[in-house]
Each structure stands twice: as C-alpha cells, then as structure tokens.
Amino acid sequence: MRSKLVQELVEHQGTYLSGESLSQALGVSRTAIWKQIDVLKKSGYQIDSVPKKGYQLLSRPDGLQEHDLHLYLKSKRLGHTVAYYASVPTTQAIAHDLAEAGSEEGHLVVADEQTGGRGRFGRNWSSAPGTSISMSLLLRPKLAPQQVPQLTLVAAVAVTRAIEKVTQLKADIKWPNDILINGKKIVGILTEMQSEPGLAKVVILGIGINANQSESELNHDNRNRSTSLAIEAGTSINRAKLLAAVLEEFEWLYDTYVEKGFAEIKLLWEARSISIGKQLKAQTINGTITGLSTGISAEGALLLEDDQGIIHTVYSADIE
C-alpha cells in the first residue's frame, strides 16, 4: 500500500491530493492514508498537509526502502519482496537466513548502512549511511556447483549496463568481478552458495556499489584505487533508480544464462573487459602466474599465455 501511495504522490507532485481521493484510489480508509503519510514523513519525505486540500509531495529522500525502489522497478520478479534495514553488519548473512527460512527466489536484502560487509578474500566492504547500495539477492538456480562462479560474471555485465543506463558513465570489468570507472574500483560482487551433492541449492549474490561518497568519505588507504559514481558524474545518484536498473538488467541476463548457457554472456563480458590483451599477474594459492590475457574460457576462467606460449587457466586469483 505504501508503494502505491508514494506512486500517487509522485505522479501528482505539485498538486494536492485529498485524503478521500487517495483512499478511493488505494482502496483503504482515510485513517490508513493519514498513518502512511506520517510514516513517510518520518522517513524523510517532505509532504505538505492542508485541511480540506489534502497532501502534496514537496520532496523525497534518496532512500532504498521498498516504496522507494518500486517507483522504478521494472523487473518481473526480482526485488518485488524487499527486506530493508537502516544498518546491518552484512546483508549476506540476512539473505542466507531468509534462504534457510524458505524465501522465494528474488527476495532482496538492502541496507542503507553496512558495517561489517566483506568482499572477495575476506576484504572489508562497508558503507556509511546514505552513500552506497549494499544488497544481497536470493537466487535458486538449478545449476551444478561449479557453474555458480559464472553468476558473478553475469552480475558484472548487469551492473555495468545499469550504471551506463542511469549515469551515462562508461564502466569496465576487471576479471572476475571488479567494476571500474577511469581505472578506479566502484563495485564489488560476491557470490556465495548453499549446495548439496551435484546441485547449488541457493545462491546469494552480494553487490556493493559506491554511489554518493565524496572523496573525503572514501577509505583513506583506498582513495587512489576507489571512487564513487557521484565523484565521476559530478552529481548525486538516485540510488533506488540505479538499484532498480541493476535488478532489471540482471533478470534478463540471468534468465538468458539459465536457459541458454554462458556463451552469450561471455561475449557481453569480454566486450566490457579491460583485462583482455594486457599483461597480468595472477596471485593464486599455488603461486604467481604472469602472462598475456587472451580472454576467458567457456567456464569463465581467465586465460593467461606466458612467455613460453603456455596457456594457463586461472579460476581464482588476485589480479594485478
């Protein structure tokens, strides 16, 4: 109901809507409308209330609650159920709990602040209030466990497309799942699974996007390696609009992948990769491999050709 109320207020912004007209449009009582208006005001919506005239939306916050997201959401199923938190240690843990409780595919966990998030190799990925998108998406694909890492590549393509759609900024992918703008990291992707023999039972897709941090808000140690969309675009980013675009792009790419396999995704990924054709150093658990990146394999692994012409297939590594 709150999402529909926000939609009505936004569509008629600049004019007053009476409590009676809103109650008829939403099929609820005027008292229910008043209560929801009060909730919206407390969450940062500026709404003018005038007796005998009704309610007029003056401004709205850059929020990530369900009613903020649903203004822009065009996906068919992903993100239609939202668990929003003002602050959590990590959205991944909550999504895992939801999966254990039987939540359906597409359940989204999103937080305005994340205090204990992590990326690949256990690296910290936290976010201050109001600056980032910290999200985890519950998926239930029928995949073999060894196929699950490919979903990080699917997500990378989806996020770059969403960024370009919303901000017009060109985003690049560094294998396997770092997204960069002007050579600086702006997105991290983490894929985790709950599996049984031969089958990935649940996949939790975690995505963190630096949206509206200023340079001073970025971690000092990473300032020369990280950036935000606001810094690069020179203006603040509507986080709900971007999140909705990520879900929309990921949904069709994910469905394409599940139905047709990785081949189409591979082409889209390679078209956005800055790793291909460069000399790279891969720090693996078995040692260091240096070579020319020739692309990715049919499974999504990085291919490096060393000085002797030997092609090394790299499944997991820290890339320099």
LUMSE-54970 format. One record per residue (C-alpha): x, y, z; residue in three letters. Coordinates in steps of 0.02 Angstrom, whole numbers, plus 50000, padded with zeros to 5 digits. Each point is the difference from the previous one (the first is absolute). Example, Ala and Ser with C-alpha at 12.3 -4.5 7.8 and 13.67 -1.06 7.14 Angstrom:
% LUMSE-54970
(r (50615, 49775, 50390), "ALA"),
(r (50069, 50172, 49967), "SER"),
END
This chain:
% LUMSE-54970
(r (50000, 50000, 50000), "MET"),
(r (50139, 50122, 50044), "ARG"),
(r (50081, 49972, 49830), "SER"),
(r (49836, 50041, 49913), "LYS"),
(r (49978, 50156, 50109), "LEU"),
(r (50174, 50062, 49954), "VAL"),
(r (49962, 49967, 49817), "GLN"),
(r (49843, 50106, 50011), "GLU"),
(r (50091, 50142, 50087), "LEU"),
(r (50144, 49999, 49876), "VAL"),
(r (49886, 49993, 49848), "GLU"),
(r (49904, 50151, 50065), "HIS"),
(r (50146, 50095, 50076), "GLN"),
(r (49962, 50186, 50002), "GLY"),
(r (49814, 49976, 50033), "THR"),
(r (49900, 49954, 50154), "TYR"),
(r (49915, 49832, 50012), "LEU"),
(r (49857, 49985, 50122), "SER"),
(r (49994, 49863, 50128), "GLY"),
(r (49836, 49942, 49924), "GLU"),
(r (50071, 49985, 49824), "SER"),
(r (50152, 49906, 50065), "LEU"),
(r (49893, 49882, 50104), "SER"),
(r (49893, 49960, 49847), "GLN"),
(r (50151, 49976, 49888), "ALA"),
(r (50084, 49882, 50122), "LEU"),
(r (49844, 49917, 50069), "GLY"),
(r (50038, 50041, 50182), "VAL"),
(r (49931, 50118, 50132), "SER"),
(r (50050, 50182, 50018), "ARG"),
(r (50072, 49956, 50170), "THR"),
(r (50113, 49873, 49918), "ALA"),
(r (50057, 50133, 49876), "ILE"),
(r (50039, 50120, 50142), "TRP"),
(r (50102, 49868, 50092), "LYS"),
(r (50102, 49959, 49845), "GLN"),
(r (50030, 50185, 49965), "ILE"),
(r (50067, 50015, 50177), "ASP"),
(r (50118, 49853, 49971), "VAL"),
(r (50063, 50078, 49839), "LEU"),
(r (50032, 50167, 50086), "LYS"),
(r (50102, 49914, 50135), "LYS"),
(r (50104, 49914, 49866), "SER"),
(r (50048, 50165, 49918), "GLY"),
(r (49858, 50039, 49880), "TYR"),
(r (49950, 50183, 50001), "GLN"),
(r (49810, 50000, 49984), "ILE"),
(r (49891, 50153, 50024), "ASP"),
(r (49836, 49960, 50088), "SER"),
(r (49862, 50130, 49988), "VAL"),
(r (49824, 49976, 50070), "PRO"),
(r (49866, 49987, 49864), "LYS"),
(r (50136, 49996, 49865), "LYS"),
(r (50094, 49841, 50040), "GLY"),
(r (50180, 49950, 49975), "TYR"),
(r (50134, 50066, 49883), "GLN"),
(r (50172, 49922, 49978), "LEU"),
(r (50135, 50132, 50010), "LEU"),
(r (50157, 49891, 49997), "SER"),
(r (50056, 49824, 50037), "ARG"),
(r (50161, 49927, 50068), "PRO"),
(r (50128, 49893, 49910), "ASP"),
(r (49933, 49845, 50085), "GLY"),
(r (50012, 49813, 49969), "LEU"),
(r (49842, 49941, 50084), "GLN"),
(r (49875, 49894, 49905), "GLU"),
(r (49888, 50148, 49956), "HIS"),
(r (50152, 50096, 49933), "ASP"),
(r (50057, 49854, 49892), "LEU"),
(r (49828, 49958, 49931), "HIS"),
(r (49987, 50171, 49919), "LEU"),
(r (50126, 49940, 49872), "TYR"),
(r (49991, 49811, 50005), "LEU"),
(r (49968, 49917, 49831), "LYS"),
(r (50063, 49825, 50035), "SER"),
(r (49869, 49863, 49994), "LYS"),
(r (50046, 49911, 50162), "ARG"),
(r (50169, 50052, 50071), "LEU"),
(r (49989, 50130, 50138), "GLY"),
(r (49812, 49997, 50021), "HIS"),
(r (50023, 49940, 50179), "THR"),
(r (50119, 50112, 50097), "VAL"),
(r (50079, 49985, 50171), "ALA"),
(r (50065, 50175, 50039), "TYR"),
(r (50113, 50045, 50145), "TYR"),
(r (50065, 50170, 50054), "ALA"),
(r (50161, 49918, 50060), "SER"),
(r (50065, 49821, 50004), "VAL"),
(r (50169, 49916, 50016), "PRO"),
(r (49974, 49910, 49834), "THR"),
(r (49854, 49971, 49883), "THR"),
(r (50073, 49831, 49948), "GLN"),
(r (49968, 49921, 50170), "ALA"),
(r (49819, 50058, 49999), "ILE"),
(r (49973, 49931, 49825), "ALA"),
(r (50071, 49831, 50053), "HIS"),
(r (49878, 49997, 50147), "ASP"),
(r (49855, 50042, 49883), "LEU"),
(r (50052, 49858, 49886), "ALA"),
(r (50001, 49879, 50146), "GLU"),
(r (49826, 50060, 50046), "ALA"),
(r (49936, 49959, 49825), "GLY"),
(r (49991, 50171, 49918), "SER"),
(r (49969, 49998, 49814), "GLU"),
(r (50122, 50047, 49864), "GLU"),
(r (50014, 50187, 49974), "GLY"),
(r (49988, 50049, 50184), "HIS"),
(r (50110, 50154, 50018), "LEU"),
(r (50093, 50056, 50156), "VAL"),
(r (50060, 50180, 49995), "VAL"),
(r (50076, 50112, 50131), "ALA"),
(r (50031, 50186, 50013), "ASP"),
(r (50156, 49965, 50103), "GLU"),
(r (50108, 49845, 50008), "GLN"),
(r (50127, 49990, 50140), "THR"),
(r (50081, 49830, 49976), "GLY"),
(r (49985, 49957, 49817), "GLY"),
(r (50132, 49899, 49911), "ARG"),
(r (50060, 49973, 49824), "GLY"),
(r (50108, 49868, 49919), "ARG"),
(r (50139, 49925, 50106), "PHE"),
(r (49915, 50071, 50156), "GLY"),
(r (50037, 50181, 49959), "ARG"),
(r (49896, 50133, 50086), "ASN"),
(r (49857, 50081, 49903), "TRP"),
(r (49903, 50112, 50116), "SER"),
(r (49896, 50154, 49964), "SER"),
(r (49950, 50157, 50092), "ALA"),
(r (49815, 50049, 50010), "PRO"),
(r (49925, 50071, 49842), "GLY"),
(r (50151, 49976, 49888), "THR"),
(r (49995, 49827, 49923), "SER"),
(r (49895, 49856, 49940), "ILE"),
(r (50031, 49848, 50109), "SER"),
(r (49892, 49857, 49939), "MET"),
(r (49983, 49812, 49998), "SER"),
(r (49885, 49907, 49882), "LEU"),
(r (49933, 49826, 50034), "LEU"),
(r (50006, 49884, 49849), "LEU"),
(r (49948, 49820, 49979), "ARG"),
(r (50074, 49947, 49833), "PRO"),
(r (50010, 49818, 49948), "LYS"),
(r (50187, 49998, 49972), "LEU"),
(r (50145, 49888, 50040), "ALA"),
(r (50111, 50076, 50136), "PRO"),
(r (50143, 50025, 49878), "GLN"),
(r (49889, 50112, 49893), "GLN"),
(r (49959, 50123, 50139), "VAL"),
(r (50158, 50108, 49978), "PRO"),
(r (49934, 50044, 49827), "GLN"),
(r (49859, 50096, 50085), "LEU"),
(r (50128, 50128, 50061), "THR"),
(r (50041, 50035, 49817), "LEU"),
(r (49815, 50012, 49958), "VAL"),
(r (49979, 50125, 50142), "ALA"),
(r (50151, 50101, 49943), "ALA"),
(r (49924, 50022, 49827), "VAL"),
(r (49833, 50049, 50077), "ALA"),
(r (50074, 50130, 50116), "VAL"),
(r (50106, 50082, 49864), "THR"),
(r (49847, 50012, 49888), "ARG"),
(r (49895, 50074, 50142), "ALA"),
(r (50133, 50129, 50042), "ILE"),
(r (50013, 50053, 49819), "GLU"),
(r (49811, 50011, 49985), "LYS"),
(r (49975, 50107, 50156), "VAL"),
(r (50158, 50107, 50003), "THR"),
(r (50067, 49994, 49819), "GLN"),
(r (50170, 49957, 50075), "LEU"),
(r (50103, 49866, 49913), "LYS"),
(r (50035, 49857, 50118), "ALA"),
(r (50133, 49866, 49972), "ASP"),
(r (50019, 49824, 50071), "ILE"),
(r (50160, 49934, 50075), "LYS"),
(r (50001, 49810, 50013), "TRP"),
(r (49907, 49924, 50080), "PRO"),
(r (49877, 50123, 50075), "ASN"),
(r (50075, 50169, 50042), "ASP"),
(r (49918, 50147, 49912), "ILE"),
(r (50104, 50153, 49966), "LEU"),
(r (49973, 50176, 49937), "ILE"),
(r (50155, 50093, 49939), "ASN"),
(r (50105, 49861, 50074), "GLY"),
(r (49928, 50013, 50175), "LYS"),
(r (49892, 49871, 50086), "LYS"),
(r (49818, 50044, 50024), "ILE"),
(r (49912, 49833, 50023), "VAL"),
(r (50036, 49836, 50087), "GLY"),
(r (49907, 49837, 49971), "ILE"),
(r (49998, 49848, 50113), "LEU"),
(r (49911, 49837, 49959), "THR"),
(r (49969, 49869, 50134), "GLU"),
(r (49902, 49839, 49993), "MET"),
(r (49914, 49868, 50103), "GLN"),
(r (50019, 49834, 49910), "SER"),
(r (49967, 49816, 50008), "GLU"),
(r (50090, 49866, 49898), "PRO"),
(r (49992, 50048, 49817), "GLY"),
(r (49880, 50146, 50023), "LEU"),
(r (50011, 50182, 50056), "ALA"),
(r (49850, 50012, 50114), "LYS"),
(r (50011, 50188, 50031), "VAL"),
(r (50109, 50140, 49933), "VAL"),
(r (50019, 50165, 50092), "ILE"),
(r (50059, 50138, 49885), "LEU"),
(r (50075, 50146, 50096), "GLY"),
(r (50034, 50166, 49914), "ILE"),
(r (50074, 50157, 50073), "GLY"),
(r (49998, 50162, 49899), "ILE"),
(r (50087, 50161, 50048), "ASN"),
(r (49864, 50124, 49953), "ALA"),
(r (50009, 50167, 50089), "ASN"),
(r (50160, 50005, 50102), "GLN"),
(r (50108, 50154, 49991), "SER"),
(r (50188, 49981, 49984), "GLU"),
(r (50021, 50034, 50186), "SER"),
(r (49876, 49861, 50044), "GLU"),
(r (50095, 49864, 49909), "LEU"),
(r (50119, 49896, 50103), "ASN"),
(r (50165, 50093, 50006), "HIS"),
(r (50104, 49848, 49958), "ASP"),
(r (49895, 49964, 49846), "ASN"),
(r (49967, 50177, 49939), "ARG"),
(r (50119, 49985, 49854), "ASN"),
(r (49920, 49835, 49948), "ARG"),
(r (49815, 50031, 50034), "SER"),
(r (49873, 50127, 49944), "THR"),
(r (49813, 50031, 50001), "SER"),
(r (49872, 50032, 49866), "LEU"),
(r (49967, 50174, 50071), "ALA"),
(r (50185, 50044, 49988), "ILE"),
(r (50012, 49939, 49821), "GLU"),
(r (49834, 50074, 49942), "ALA"),
(r (50017, 50163, 50095), "GLY"),
(r (49826, 49982, 50072), "THR"),
(r (49908, 49893, 50126), "SER"),
(r (49922, 49835, 49944), "ILE"),
(r (49823, 49940, 50035), "ASN"),
(r (50040, 49836, 50085), "ARG"),
(r (49827, 49924, 49984), "ALA"),
(r (49998, 50034, 49813), "LYS"),
(r (50171, 49920, 49980), "LEU"),
(r (49952, 49849, 50106), "LEU"),
(r (49843, 49974, 49897), "ALA"),
(r (50105, 50007, 49841), "ALA"),
(r (50122, 49870, 50070), "VAL"),
(r (49855, 49882, 50038), "LEU"),
(r (49923, 50026, 49828), "GLU"),
(r (50164, 49969, 49908), "GLU"),
(r (50049, 49852, 50107), "PHE"),
(r (49831, 49916, 49981), "GLU"),
(r (50005, 49983, 49811), "TRP"),
(r (50185, 49955, 49998), "LEU"),
(r (49974, 49871, 50137), "TYR"),
(r (49852, 49924, 49908), "ASP"),
(r (50101, 49996, 49839), "THR"),
(r (50142, 49913, 50090), "TYR"),
(r (49890, 49869, 50083), "VAL"),
(r (49909, 49964, 49837), "GLU"),
(r (50141, 50007, 49873), "LYS"),
(r (50162, 49983, 50096), "GLY"),
(r (50151, 50113, 50017), "PHE"),
(r (50044, 50030, 49817), "ALA"),
(r (49898, 50160, 49975), "GLU"),
(r (50052, 50069, 50169), "ILE"),
(r (50183, 49965, 49959), "LYS"),
(r (49991, 50113, 49847), "LEU"),
(r (49918, 50141, 50099), "LEU"),
(r (50127, 49982, 50140), "TRP"),
(r (50150, 50003, 49883), "GLU"),
(r (49934, 50156, 49913), "ALA"),
(r (50011, 50093, 50167), "ARG"),
(r (50160, 49923, 50065), "SER"),
(r (50160, 50100, 50024), "ILE"),
(r (50097, 49843, 50043), "SER"),
(r (50008, 49928, 49824), "ILE"),
(r (50158, 50037, 49901), "GLY"),
(r (50100, 50057, 50151), "LYS"),
(r (50146, 49927, 50094), "GLN"),
(r (49931, 49944, 50167), "LEU"),
(r (50069, 49925, 50159), "LYS"),
(r (49886, 49874, 50084), "ALA"),
(r (50034, 49961, 50183), "GLN"),
(r (49926, 49827, 50027), "THR"),
(r (50006, 49884, 50150), "ILE"),
(r (50130, 49897, 49905), "ASN"),
(r (50112, 50146, 49951), "GLY"),
(r (50014, 50143, 49876), "THR"),
(r (49959, 49989, 49816), "ILE"),
(r (50049, 50140, 49881), "THR"),
(r (49941, 50008, 49822), "GLY"),
(r (49897, 50081, 49863), "LEU"),
(r (49813, 49992, 50030), "SER"),
(r (49919, 49922, 49847), "THR"),
(r (49822, 49999, 50066), "GLY"),
(r (49896, 49883, 50106), "ILE"),
(r (49959, 49818, 49977), "SER"),
(r (49829, 49927, 49966), "ALA"),
(r (49985, 49980, 50189), "GLU"),
(r (50051, 50180, 50037), "GLY"),
(r (50177, 49965, 50058), "ALA"),
(r (50138, 50123, 49955), "LEU"),
(r (50120, 49944, 49863), "LEU"),
(r (50182, 50057, 50014), "LEU"),
(r (50134, 49962, 49871), "GLU"),
(r (50176, 50001, 50073), "ASP"),
(r (50165, 50038, 49911), "ASP"),
(r (50015, 49817, 49946), "GLN"),
(r (49830, 50005, 49916), "GLY"),
(r (49918, 49891, 50132), "ILE"),
(r (49818, 50044, 50037), "ILE"),
(r (49959, 49999, 50185), "HIS"),
(r (49820, 49987, 50057), "THR"),
(r (49973, 50104, 50157), "VAL"),
(r (49842, 49966, 50100), "TYR"),
(r (50036, 50106, 50154), "SER"),
(r (50135, 50131, 50029), "ALA"),
(r (50044, 50176, 50050), "ASP"),
(r (50037, 50093, 49839), "ILE"),
(r (50128, 50138, 49976), "GLU"),
END
